[in-house]
Amino acid sequence: MKILDPVFKPLLIKPYHQYREKLLNSMINNKSKNYILIKAPSGYGKSIMFSMYFDKLNESKVWISCPQDYFDFDIFLNHLIYTLSKTLNLKIFDDDSKNTISFFTEEEKVVELLNAFSSYKEEIFIFVDSFENVMFEGKNENLLKLLLNFIPQNFHFLFTTNQEFPIPLTKFAMANNVYTIQEKELKFSFDELKNYISTKKINLTEENLLELYQLTDGIPTFINILTTYMETTDLKKYDELIDSAKKIDEYINLLTEVLSEDLREYLKVFSLMNEIEPKICKAYFNIKSDEKVHESFEKLYDLNMLEKKDPHYYYMNEIFRRTISKGVGEREKNEIYQTLFSIYQKEHDYYGQFHCLLNMKDLEKAYDFFLNHSELLIKDFSIIKKWLDSIPTSFFTNNIELYYYRGVIEEKYSMFDEALADYRMVKDNMDKISDKSILENIDTQIIGIYWHQEKYEKVVELGNELLKSIPNENYQSLTSLYNLLGTSYSNLSKLDEGKMYLNKAMELCERFNYTEMKPWLLNNLAYNIFLIEGNLESAEKYFVKSLKSFEDLKDLYGKALLSANLTDFYIETQKYDKAKEHLKAYEDIYLETKNIAYIPVLKILQAKLEIARNELKSAQKSLMEAENYYSRSKFLQANYYFVQSQYLLKKGELKESFSTVEKAIKIGKTIFNKYQILNFELQKVRLLIHLKQFEKALSHIGKIIQIAKEGEAKLILTQALLLKLFLSKSFNLPSYKDDLKTFNELLSDNNYQFILQKYPEITSSIEDLIEVNSGVKSPSLDTSFKLRFEDAQEISYLESKKALYPKIYLFGEFRLVCGDKVLTMRKVRNQKALELFKFLTLNYDQWIIQDVIIENFWPNLPFEKSRQSLYVAIHDIRKRFQEFGLVEEYISQKNKNYKFNVNKVYYLDYEDFILHFEEGNKLLKNKQYLKAKEHYLKAKKLYSYGLLPSNIYDDWAIPKIEDAEKSYLSILTILYSLEKEKDIEMAENYLDEYLRIEPFADEMNIEYINLLLKKGERKKALDYYKYINELYKKEIGTAFNSKEISYFVKEFQIY
């Protein structure tokens, strides 16, 4: 990744620059806002104004200038991350080096920036000058929205632009969080003009000044050009100036006319260069002295014709560049470019040569040059894309190769549909292409897009069709295609076909001694076929052969891949010393190549080995180091979560381990075939056993066994049978003998004894069963890891002490907890957003239409305004979640309907309350009173001080509050009935609680008085009767009446 250091420096402020006090003060007054935008055409002094404000601020700050024809959004993010790291020591990644930054995608960079922002507490101001030069493609506008929508309050983005901002800022403006300076405000006032003129050696009357102000319209660059011209010419009369020109271009030309011939020549050449390089200028003008070149540059700088960011980096203002280049005749311009082209040739500067050819407007030459140097030039995506976009369609039609290269560029921007369209155009016009490499590669490019999109069915369809057209003697293309088909079939869980094609590829390799492809096929056969089959001997043999071949070829990438695969293989087969040896080899390759792509694999494997060896502190550290990198691909994500689940299981954090392996399975199903994902499913079953969810575990293990048998996946089947044997023993199932027989055969025939040690807690629980019935002696087991059923609880009703996902509490005071962070009502500014979030979580099981939400929360606003208020509230909810480090989307939106997203991992006490209440009712109906009581007690504990006590008068909450209260009273009634004959004190507590909520329940009041009488507390019963009778008369206008109680009253002659 190329970092341009000069872009991090603001403009140097000259002593005579007009100090814009009013504008600066207005920016200072608005500096608390997250966004400041200066929008005006070129020539309004935006960059100077920006630089003045930058100098004035004392807070932490960074500056980025966006050069023309260089920055796309990805390059902009690279520079932003780089300068934040180097200038403010704000760590976005563990290693914010150039190589590390370029390793990540745009999405990952934005997410990691937001994560870093959330942990930084100081005020930071990010100045972005000339933002119009950043080129946006497709998804990047949405990524910019994401970046700006979720920055915390202490981060401030400041932009200058001469165009419309790439995304709407309406929402920010509605929230009074954006300050915009328009061109009108950037114009000089008359007083500012007078003050500026007073610093010059110019004598003008008030009348002349007024005329000058009218002529320039207060535009800073226009004023600057005119005053510089007046200073450098012997102007006798002011009227002569007014008569000479009426346009800004003409004044620039007037200014250049008074310069020396040398300086005029410099300006002409500078205006045509894409970058002003002293060594190129020195060669062009045949100047021998560096000092003379520098002196000329400084003269033009003093005359405001050049700007600079540091003593060695000069550039020309776009207004000057445009005007001066416009004044160069086409013939002269062509001669300048020809000379520059020759100089760039000598310097071997292909980018400079290409720039010259583009501006000489010889499309054929530019095209031929591009074809000859396409491998290098195409790396500069933004410039090549701009050039390709500028080429007329007719030229594309006559030069079909251009569609191919545009497709390559579009792939880089993840524009797969567009790339496919261009590749198909190439495919349809093969007869017009002479480039042999394109002819050979086009089909592979098309298939490759489908492969990377994980459309393996399409890969198979196209690949089989392509096979028909490849001649047998073209063994290289055939081998590559067989390999592609073999891996695709494997990914589609069609192992027989996958094995057939991979073996065909291997036969060609052997026959033609195709050494470059052979190690890849050895690896693919081992990984995609033998490991799934459980043929460990062949898998190990092929992995080792592949590694040796890569070593002979000095292919470090291949060697790294095989070192990683062998490390994982030996961890799984519990040969830890060998695993450590290959992990060390992998680490050495990383240190040698400094390829950041190796980091996540290294750390995940390291953690996996440490967990297997019970080195949990080291494993925790390795997982933390992998955390910044695992999101790079789905493969890494799935494996990271799987290993993290293993770590949490060893730590005894069962629920967290279970939710983590669920994540791994969800992601893994999108990339692994149905046999490979079974490794993750086995971890899930293991956890269900630890959580005493035997019925669920039995159901899952049955499915695993069925799939493993279909694919003849012997290793998976053996592990699954071990887990099933434990469950069979727990349920006393008669079929365990058949399972044990199969298990014994697999274990002994395939040397799978290491499996017994892999699941020590399971093996030790059924050790007697295995030894007695199969004759297999269990190896020495790890006794430190045991089943701890006394700590296990049902997954559905558990909540962790430290959430790895959002925990939402609606009973008592509202709280949202994630990790160590707690959000309460007092911490939320936009209370409407909070109320809306409560409403959606209350109705978690249904979609809510937009009109219902508006009617409940903004009934008195005009529809458009209420809809905007809704959007702002939804945005605020999402922003708060982002600040909590939650990247998952918890508010779903579809066709103007909204819903709390129950498909994400979360905990909601209201949902838990309902589940416990319903489960208790079901058990009570089946006369399972003790189990029912457990659930009712859990629901009672959740209820606390009631559902959303701060919203008891809000129409949108009342129905749910009343339903919850009704359920709670039902729970108290049932608990009272279960306890009144067993624990009279507990029963009294339940009645007390019931009557505190509902004091006018006749039946419960009677029950309470009778309970007191039963306890012999007649005085207390009489006092309560008096109290309740008065309350009835006062509140409902009638006395408390009951035949049973009337006898009690009469007996003691209370009235």
N, C-alpha and C positions, 0 to 999 in steps of 0.2 A: 504493500500500500504506500502510495506516494503522499507525503504530508508537505504542504506548502507553508513553510514557516512565516513568510511575509504576511499571510492573511490574518495573523493573530495580532497585528499592530494597527492602531488607529492612525489617522492622518496626523502629520506634524502640524501644529498650530503656529502660524506665522505671527510675529509681533503686531502686525497691522490688521490682522483679521478682526472684523467687527464682533465685539462681544454682545451676544444676543440675550441680554439680561432678562427680558420679559419671557422669551421662550424657555430659557433655562429654568427660570423660577416656576413656570407652569409645569415643566417636567418634574422638577423637584417636588412640587405640591402633589403630583400624581404618582410619585414613585412607589407608593404602597400597592398600586394596581399591578396585576400580574402581566399585563400586556400594554406596551406603548408602541404605536405605529406611526411612523412619519411617511406619508404618502404624497409624492409630488413628482412631476416630470424631471428629467435630468436638467441640471442648471440651477436648481433652487437651493443648493448648498446643504443638502441633507447630510452628507458625510462629514462636512465641517461641523455642522450643528451637533451631530452625533458624537464626534470626537471631543468637542468642548464639554458635553455632558459627561462623557466617559472620564475626562480629566478631573472634573469637579467632584464626582462621586468618591466617597471615602470607603464605601462598602466593598466587599469582595466582588470582582467583576472579571469578565473575559470578553474578548473581541474576536469576531470572525468577519472578514470581508469575503464576499462570494464573487470570485472572478468569472468573467463571461466565458461561456463555452467550455467550462471545466466541471462545475459542480452539478452532480445529480444529488438526489436526496441521500443516497448511501454515502457518497463522499462528504457531504455536509455533516452527516452524523459522525463519520470517522474523525473529522476535524473538531467537532464539538466535544466528543469524548476525550480526544487527545489533549485539547487545551484545558478542559476541566481537571483532568488528571495532573498535567504538568504545572499548571498555574495555581490551582487551588488545592491540589492533593486530594481531590474528590475521586475516590476509587469506584469505578463502574464495574470493572472486572478485576480479578486478582492481579493480573498483569496487564496494564494498559499500554503495552508496547504497540508499535504499528502492526506487527504481525498478528498479535492477539486480536486487536480490534477488527481487522479485516476477516478474521475467521467467522464472525457472527453474521447472521442475516439482519436485514433492516428491522424486522419485527423484534428480534432478540435485543438489538441495540436499544430500541425505544423502551422495551420493558425493563431492561437493566438500568437505563437512565432514570426511569421513574422510581425504580427500587432504590437507587442511590440517592435520588432527590429526597425520598421520604425519610431517610436516616440523617439528613444534613440539616442542622438547626439554624445556621447563620443565614443572613440575607445574601442572595447571589443575584447579580444582574448580568444577563447574557445579551450582549450587543451583536446583532446580525445585520451587517451593512450590505446593501444591494441584493436583497433576498430574491428579487425578480430573476436573478441569474441562476437560481436553483431550478433544475428541470425535474418535473414531477411526471411519473408514469404510473398509471393504474392504481394499485393499492396504496401508493405512497401518500396520496392525499389523506386517506383514512388513517395512516400511521401518524401524519402530522396532527390530525384531529386528536388522536389518542394521546400524543405527547403533550399537546397544549391543554387538553381537557382535564388532565389529571396531575398537573404540576401542583405542588403544595404552595401555600400562601407566601412562603419566604423565597420563592423563586420568581424572577421577573424576566420576561423575554421582551427585547426591544428590537424592532425591525425598521429598516428603511426600504422602500420599494418605489418604483415608478409605474407599477402596474397594479391591477386588482390583486388582493391577497388570495393565495391559492384556495383557502377555505373560508366560509362565512364566519364572521366574528360577532354575529347578531346576539348569540347567547351570552357572550362575555359582556357585550354592551348592555344587555338587559339586566345583567347582574352588577352593572356599574363597575366592571372590572377591566375595562380597556379605555385607554386614552389615545385619541387619534389627532395628529397634527396634519392639517391639509396644506396644500400649496399656498393658499391665501395667507396663512399665518407665517409661512416661511419668507414671504416677500419682505423686503426692507420697508420700514416706515420712513417717512420723510426725514424725521429726526435722525434715524439711524444712517440714512444716506448722507446727511450733512456731517454727521460725526465721522463717518468713514472718509469722506472727501477731505476733511480737515487734517487727516493723517498723511495726505498726499501733497505733493508740490504742485498743486493746482489752485488757481485763483478763479473762482466763479461767483457771479452775482447771484443774489437770491432768485432772480428771474431765470438765470441759466440753470440753477439747481432744480427749480420747479420743472423746467423743460426737460432736463435730464431725467428727473424722476418719472415724468410722464412717458418719456421715450422708452425707458428701461422697464417700466411697469413694476419697479421694485424687485426685479428678478436678480438675485445675487451675482450669478455668473456673468450676466449681461453688464451689470454695473462694473464688475471687476475688469472685464475686457475693455470697456470704454475708458475707464480711468487709467488702466495700464497704457492704452494707446495714447491718451493725452499726455501722460508722463514721458513717453518715449519719443514723442514728435514735437517739433517746434510749431505748435499750433498758434497761429496769430489771432484767429477769430473763432469763437465758439460756434458761430453760424456755419463755418466751413465744415465742422464735424457733422452738424445736423444735416447738412445738404449732401454729405458724402455717402451716407448709407442709412437704411431704415430697418435692416434686419440684422439679427445676431450673427448670422453667417458672414454678412458683409463686414461687420466690425471685427470679427476674427481675422478675416482676410486683410483688413486695413492694418491690424496689429502686426500680422506676419510680414507685411510689405516693408515695414520699417526695420526689420531685423537684418542682420548681415546675411550674405548669401549662404555661408556655411550653416548658420543656424536654420535658415529656411530649408536647406537640403536635409538637415537632421530631422526636422519636423515631418517632412514628407515621408522619409523612410520609417520613422517611428510610427506614423499613423497607419502604416501597412503591415507592421510586425505584430504577431500575436503575443509576443513577449519581448520587452526591450532588454536585450542582453548586451552588456558592454563589449564582450569579446566579438560578437557578431558585428556590432557597430564599428569596432576598431578595424575589423577585416574589410567591411564594406567601404569605409572611407579611407582605407589604407593609411591609418594613423599609427605611428610607431609608439607613441607615448600614452601610457594609461592615464597620466595626469591630465593630458590634453582632453581626452574623452570625458573625464570626470568634470573638468572645468566647463566644457560645453553643456553638459547635463545640468550643472549648477546654474548656469546663465538662464537656461530655459525654465528651470525651477523658480528662479527669482522673478521671472516674467509671468509666472503662473501658467505657463504652457505645459509644464510637467508637474506631477505630484510625486511625493515619495513617502514611504513608510519607515524607512531607515536610511542611513547614509549610502547604502548600496543598491537599494531597490526602488526603481523609478517606474512610473506608469503614466499614461496620457488619459486625461479626462475624456469621457466618451463624446462630449459635445465637440471638443477640439479634434478628436480622432475622426469623427464623422465629417466635420466641415473641411478639415485639411485634406483628408483623403479624397473628398469630393472634388477638390480643386486640382488634383493630379490627373492629367490627361491619361486616357486609356493606353496610349502608346508608351508614355513615360512610366506609367504604373506597371505595365508588362515588363519593361526593361528592368525596373527595380526588383520585381519578383524573380526575374531570370537571374539577376546577380545574386540575390539572397539565396536562391535555390542552389547555385553553385557553391556558395559558402557553406550552406547546410550540408551539401554533399560531402565536402571535405571534412566537416565535423561529424559525419555519420549520424546526423540528426534527421531521422526519417519523419518525425512529426513535423519539423520545420519545413522539410521538403514538401510534405503533403499539404501543409497550409498554403505554401506558395502555389502549388498546382491548382488547388481549389480556387484561389483568387485570380489565377490566370484564366479561369473559366474555360479551360480546355478539358472538358469532361472525359474525353477519350483517354488523354494522358493520365489524368487523375485516376481513372478507372484502372488502367494498366498498372500504374504504380501501386495502387491498392492491392491488386491481385498478386503482385510480386512480393508485397510486404504485409499481406493480410494477417499473418500469424501474429505480428507485432502490433499493427495498427488497430486491429479489432479489439485489443485490450482496452483501448480508450473508448469505452462504450458510448459515452455521451456525445463526443465529437463525431464518431462514425454514424451514430443514429441520426444526428442532425443533418449530416451530409446525405445519408440515404433518404431521409424524409424530404430533402430539397430536390432530389433527382426526379425529373418528370417521368410519369408512368410509361411513356413511349420508350424511354431509354431502358427501363426495366424489361420491357417486352423484347427488346433487341439484345439484351444482355442478361439472360436468365440467371447467370451465376449470382447476380445481386440479390435475388430472392433467397438464395441459400444463405448468404452472409447476413441478410436482414433477419432471417430465421434464427441464426446463431445469436444475434444481438437480443432478439425478443426472448429467447430462452434465458439469457442472463437476467432479464427483467421479469422472469417467471410469467411471461405472456405466452402461455403454452398454446392457446387456441390460435393466436396470430402466427406463431412459429409454425404450427402444423399447416396452416393455410399456405404459408410461403413455401414450405417444404413440398407440399403437394403440387404447387405451381412448378417447382423444379422437376418433380417426378413426372408431371404431365408434358414436360418439354425437354426430355432427356436428349432428343436428337439435336437440340440447339446448343448443347454444352460439350466443350472439348476438354475441360479439366477432368483428368482421370480420377483424381482423389475425390472430387464431388460425386462423380458417377458411382464410385464404389461405396461412398459413405452415406449417400442420401437415404437409402432404405434403413440403414442402421440408425441414422439421426431420428427418423420417424418412429422406428420401434423404440429407440432410447427414450423418447418423450413419454411414450405409453408405459415403459418400464418404470421410469421415475415417478410417474403418476400412479403407480401400483395398479395399472390396468393390465393385469397379467393375461387376461383372456384375449385382449387385443394383441398383445405381444405374441401369443401363441398363434392367433389367426394370421397375422401378418408374417410371422416368422416361417410358418409352414408353407405359406404361399411363396415366400422368397426362396425357400429351399429348391423349388422347382426350376428356378432360373439360374441358379449358381452352378457353373460347370464343375465336374468332379476334380479337375486339375487345380481349381482355385481352393486349395485345402485350407488356406488361412481364413478366408471368408466363411467357409463351411464350419470350421472349428469354432469360430467366434459365435456363429449363429446357433450351432448345436449347444454351446455353453449357455447362451441367452435363453434358448428354449428349455434346456434342462433345469435351470434355476427358476424359470417362470412356472413350469409344471410343478416343481417342488413347492413353490410358494402357493400354488393352488391346491396343495395337498394330494397331487397325483404323483405319488412316488415312483410308480412303475415307469411312467412315461419320462419323468425327470431322470431316473437312473439310466434309461435307455439312451437318451440324448447325450447325457454326460459321458457315458461309456463310448458312444460313437465319436464324440470329440476326442476322447482319450486315445482311441484306436488311430485316429488321424495323426495325433501328436506323436505317437510311437512310430507310425509308418514313415512319416516325413521328418522325424526328429525336430519337431516344432517346439524348441526348448523354451521360447518366451511364453507360450500358452500353457505348457504342461503343469507348472506348479499351481496355476490358478484352478485347473481342473482337478488336480489332486485335492486341493483344499475344498472345492465345491462338492466333490464326492464325499469327502469325510464329513463336512458340516451338514450338507443337505440330505444325504442318504444314510451313511453308516451310523452317524450319531442317533438319528431318528429310529433306525432299525435296532439300535442297541448293540451293534457289532463293534464293540470297543477295540478289539484287536486291530481290525482293518482301519478304523478311524484313526487310531494312534499311529499306525504304520504310514498312512497316507499323509497325515499332518506332518510327521517327521520328514518324509520324503519331500514334501512341498517346501518345508523350511530349508532343507539342504539345497534344493534347486534354486531358491531365491538367493541363498548365500553365494552360490556359484555364479549367479547372474549379477551379483552385487546390487540387487534390487532391495533397497532399504524399506520401501513401502510394503512390499510383499513380505519381507522378513518381519516387519512390525506386526502385520496382520497375523502371521502364523505364530509368532511369539505370544500374542494375545490369545489366540484360539487354543494353543497348547496350555497356557496358564489356566484358562477356564476348564479345559478338559481334565487337567490334573487336580484341580480343586474339587471338581465333581466326583472324581474317582478317589479322592482323599490321598493322593500322593503329593503331600504338601511341599516336600523338599524340591521335587521337580517343578512344581508350580512356582515356587519362589525363584528358582533358577531362570525360568523363562520370563517371569515378571521383571527380573533384573535386566535381562537382555532387552526387553521392551523399553524399560526406562532408559537404558543406555542409548537406544536409537532416538528417543525423544530428546535427550540431552545433546546428541550429535546434530540432529536436524533442526532442533528448536521449533519443531512444528507443533503449534498449539493444539492441533486437532487430536494429538495423541493423549492430551491431559485427561479428558473425562474417562476414556477407556482405562488408562493407567490407574486412576484413583478409584474407579468402581471395582476393578479387579483386585486392587490392593485391599479395599474394604471387605470384599467377599472372602479373600484369603484370611484376613485378620478375624473375621467373624467365625469362620470355620475353626480357627485355632483359639477361639475364646479370648482374643485380644481386643476387648470391646472399646477401650479408651482410644486405642489407635484407629479402630474401625470408625469411631465417631469422627475423628479428625479427618480421615480420608473421605468420608461422606460429605463433610462440610467443604472440603477442597473441591469435590466434584460438583457441588451445588451450583456454581456459577456457569457450568459448562454442559450439564446433562440435557438441557432443553434444546441442544443443537439439532437433534433428530429424534424421531419416535423410537428408534432402536435404543438410543441412549436413555431416553426417558423411561421406557419400559424396564430396562435392566437396572437403572438407578432405583426405581421404586421397589423392584423385586429384592434387591440387596438391602435396601433400607428396611423392608418388611422383615427380612431375616434378622437384621440387627435389633429391631424393636421386639421381635419374638424372644431373642436371647435376653433382652433387658427385662422381659416380663410385661411389657406394655402391649397387652394383647389386642385391645380394641384398635389402637393406633396402627398396629401391625396389620390387622385385618383390613382396615380402610385403605392402607397403603398398597397392599397386594391387590385389592380391588382396582385401584388406579392402574397398577401395572398390567392387569388382565385387560382392562378396557382399552388401554393404548396398544398392548401387545397384539390384540386380536386384529388390529388394522395392518400389522406388518408380518406376523408369524403365521405359519400354516397351522392347521388344526391339531397337528401332532406336537409341534414345537411349543405351543401355548400350554400344553398339558403340564409342563414343568411348573408353570405359575399356578395352575389349577391345583396341583398337589400341595403347594404351600397354603392355598386357601383351605383345603380339607384339613391339613395339619392344624391350622388355627381354629377351625370349627371344633375340632376335637379338644383343643385346649380350652375353648370357650364352652365346652360341654353341650355343644349343639349337635348331638349325635345323629338325630334324624336328618338334619340338613347335610351333614357330612356323608352319611350313607347314600343319600340321593346323588350327591356330586360324585362320589367315588364310583358309583355304578356307571355313570356317563363316561368317566375317564377310562374305566376298564373296557367299555364297549368300543370307544374310539381307538384305544391302544391295540385292541385285538384286530380291528379292521386294518390298521396300518402295520400290523406285526411289529409294533414298537415295544420290543421285549424289555428294555430297561425301564421305561415308563410303567409298563404293565406290572413288573416285579415290585416297584415302589408302591403302586396303587394297591396291589394285593396285600402288602405289609400293613398298610393303613386299614384296609378292609378287614384283615384278620383281627386287628384291635377292636374294630366296631362290632365284628361278629361275636367276639367274646363278650363285649359289653351288652349286646342284645341277646346273647345266647342263641345265635342263629345256627340251625342244624347244617347249613350249607358250607360251613367253614372248612370241613374236611376236604372238599373238592378244591377250594381255594388254596388250602395248605399244600395239597399235592402239586398243583401247578406252580405255586410259589417255590416249593422245594426244587422242582425240576429246573426252573429258570435260574435259581440261585446257584445251583451246582454246575449246570451245563455252561454257564456264561461267566463264571468267576465274578459274581455280583456280591460277594460277602460284604463289601464296603458299605452296601445299603443299610445293613444292620447298625453300623456306627453312625450313618448319616442321620438316622432318626433314633437317637439313644433313648429318649423318653418313651417312645412307642415300643421299641424292642424290649426294653427292661420291663414293661408292663405285661408283655406276653412271652417273656423269655422261656418260661416253663412250657408253654404251648409249643413253641418252635422246637425246643430241644427234645421234648418227649415224643412229639409226633413226627418230626422230620429227621431227627438224628443230626441236625446241623448244630454245631457248637457255636454259640454267640461269641463274637470277639469281645475284648475288653471294652466296656462301654464308658462313655463320659457320664459320670454320676452327678456332675454339677448341674445338669440340665434335666429337670423333671417336670412331669405334669403337675400343675398346682390348681386342682379343681376348686379348692376352697376359695380362691380369689376370683373364679370365673363367674360372670353374670351374663344375662342375655344381651346380645349385641344391640337389639332394637331399642333397648331402654337405657343403655349406658351413655354417660357423658364423661369425657376425659377431664382430668385435672388441668391439663394444659392443652387446649384445643389446637389441632393442626388444621382446622377448618373453622368457619364461623359458628359460634354458639349464640343463639338468639333467645332471650328471655322476655316473655310478655307478661308473666305473672309477677306481681310486685312491681317495682320500678323497672322500666325498660332498660335492658342492657344488651350490648352486642360484644362478645368476647372472642378474640382470636389471638392465640398465643398468650403473650403477656400484656396485650393491649385491651383496654376496655372502653367502649363507647357508651355514654349515658345521655339522657335528655339534656343535661346541663352542658354537654360538650358539642351540641349541634346548633348551628346558627339558623339554618333554614328549617324551622319547625314543621312547615308544611311537607317538606321532603320526608322528614322523620315520620310524620303521621301517615303519609302515603305508604311508606315502607311497612309500618305496622299493619295497615289495611291489607296490603298484599300478602303478608305473612299470615294474618288471620284467615285469609281465604286461600291458603296455600294449595288447596286441591282443586282450584277452578280458575278459569280465565275470566278476567274482568274487562268489560268493554270500556273504551275511552269515555263514552258519554256518562256512564255510571260514576267513574272517577271524578269527572268534571262536576257533575251534579252534587257530589258529596263534599268536594274540597274548594271549588271555585264557582259556586252557583250564581253569584251576582256579577261576574265578569262577562264581557262580550266573548263570544265563542272563540275567536282567533286569539284573544289575549289569554283566555283560560287554557287553550291548547298549548300556547307558548309556556305558560306557567307549569303545565304538566311536564313538558319536555325539560325545563330547567330543574324541576324537582327530581325527575328520573336521572338526569345528569349528575345532580348533587349526590344522590344515593350511590351511584357508581363511583363517583370521585372519592367518597368517604371509604368505600370498600378498597379502592386502589391504595389509599393512604394506609390502609391496614395491611397492605402487601398481598391482597387477594386479587389475582388476575382472572379468576373464574367469573363468568357472567351470571349473577344471581337474580337478575330481573329479565325475564323473557318477554319478547315483543313480537306480535304477529297480527297483521291486518288490523291495526289499531286496537288490539287487545293486549292486556298485560297480565303477567302471572309471576309469582315467585317460582324460581327454577328448582324444582324438587329433584332434578336429575343430577345436580351437583352434590358434593359431600357437605353436609351441614347438620346442625342439631337445633331443633325448635322445641322448647318446653311445652308449648301449647299442643303440638302434634303428639308429643310423648304422653301428655295428660290424657288425650282422647284415646290413644292406643291402650294405655293402662286401664282406663275406665271400661272400654269395650271388652278387653280381655278378661277383666274381672267379672263383668256381666255374663260372659260366655261360660266361665268356670263355675260361677254361682248357679247358673241354669243346670249345669251338669253335676251339681252338688259337690263340687270340689272346693269346699269352703276355705280351707287353709291357703290354697294357692290363690283363690279369689281375693282373700284378705291381703295377701302380699301385694297384689297389683293395686288394690284400693288404697293401701297405705302409701305406695309410691305416688299415686295420683294426688293423694291428700297433701303429701310433702311438697309436690310441685305447685299446688294452688296458692300457697303463701298468703298474701294479702289480697288475693283476687286478681282477675284478669284485667290488665291495663287500668289500674285505679285512677290514673290521671285523665282517662277518656270516658268516664262513666256518663257524661252528658252529651257525647258526640254521637249523632245519629248513625254514622257508619260503624261504630263499635258496639252500640247498645245490644243488637240481637245476639252477637257472639258472647258478650259479657253475660247476658241473661242466660244463655244456653249453658255456659260454663258454670255459672252459679247454680243452676238447676241440677247439673250433673254432680257438682260438689255436695249439694244438700242430699242428693240421692246416696252418695258415698257415705256421708255421715250417718244417714238413716240405717244403711246396711251394716256399717261398722258397729253402730249402737246395738242393733238387733243381734249381731254375732257376739257381743261382749256382755250384754246386760245380765246374763245368767252366769258368766264366768269371772268377769272383772268389773265390779260395780263402779269403782273409781274411774276406770277408763271409759266406761259407758257414760258416766256423768260428764266427763270432759267432752265427749262427742256431742251430747245434748247441749251443753253450754255453748259450744261452737255453732251448732245449728241455730239455736235461738238468738244468738248474737246477730246472725245474718237475717233470720226470718222470725221476728218475735211474735207474729200473729198466726202462727201455725197451731191451731187448736189441739190437734192430736199430739204434737210434740210437747206442748205445754202441759198437757195432762200426763204424758209419760214422765216429764221432769218432776212434777209434783209427786206422782206416785213413787218415783225413784227415791226422792228425799224421804218420803214416809217409810219406804222399805228400809232405808238406812237408819230410821229412827230419828231423823232430824225434823221434828214437827214444827219447831219454831221457824226454821229456815223455810219449810214448806209454806207456813202461814205468811211469812214475810214476802215470799215470792208471789203468792196468790194476790196479796194486796197490791204489790207492784204491777203485776200483769193486768189486774182488773182496772186499775187507774189508767194504765197505758191504753187499754182497749177503749175505755170511755173517752179519753182525750183525743185519740187518733182516729178511731172509726165510729165513735158515737154510740157504742153499745157495750154492755158489760160482758166480761168473759163468762161464758155459760157452758156448763157441762153437768149432766146428772150425777156423774161420779164425783165431781168436785163439790157439787151442792151438798151431798151427804157429808162430805168432809167439813164444809163450812157450818152446816147446821149442828153437827156434833160438837164443834168447838165454839159455837155461838159467836162467830166472828163479827157478824153484823146483826 
